[in-house]
Amino acid sequence: MNIHTVLNRFAFAFAMFLAGCAHSPGGTGWTTLIDGAQGLENWNVLGDANWRSEDGAVVADKGSAGFLVSKASYKDFVIHAEFWAATDTNSGIFIRAADPKKIGADNSYEVNIWDIRPDPSYGTGAIVNFAKVPVPLVHKVGGQWNTMEVTAQGASITVKLNGVVTSTLNDSTFPSGPFALQFGPGVKNVTGGPIKWRKVMIKPL
């Protein structure tokens, strides 16, 4: 193997490494709820998922269903989240939850993370029951670190996945409430893959 081949392979590997490194947002006004050094103390735990701090992230991979629910309520905000999911992981960010003790798509906006959802139109990057994504899915997250940004201001909601807008919505059904991170059941209620959150930040607008 000559030196040019070695250098080219190194450059490619380094580029892939950089692609997996998300950049946290700058500026003031952000509250960090997960950053590797902070874990479950910033959340109310709902359900039976086995949430824990592990290798610089908050992780769940067992249980029938569970949520980490923010202790504060929010109306207008930006959420920045960095996560790892498997192809069969069922997760998401539920925003403006009307009932912090009963999180679901019927009482909040569910920003979905689920590459193999049986109805793919509300799969990864969609807002379940409100804003569909193209089928077959263009944006998938399984097997890699990803960045999701959710902006809610008044009736306007925008979802970005790895810097690309995947869904937008203009709706005022749910005006405010806490937000929640999900570990959900997989297809036909079989346990899916893990969800790992290494950074979650929110900025009120």
Buried (B, 14 or more C-beta within 10 A) or exposed (E): EEEEEEEEEEEEEEEEEEEEEBEEEEEEEBBBBBBBEBBEEBBBEBBEBEBEBEEEBBBBBEBEBBBBBBEEEBEBBBBBBBBBBBEBBBBBBBBBBBEBEEBBBEBBBBBBBBBBBEEBEBBBBBBBEBBBBEEEBEBBBBEBBBBBBBBBEEEEBBBBBBEEEBBBBEEEEBEBBBBBBBBBEBEEEEBBBBBBBBBBBBBEE
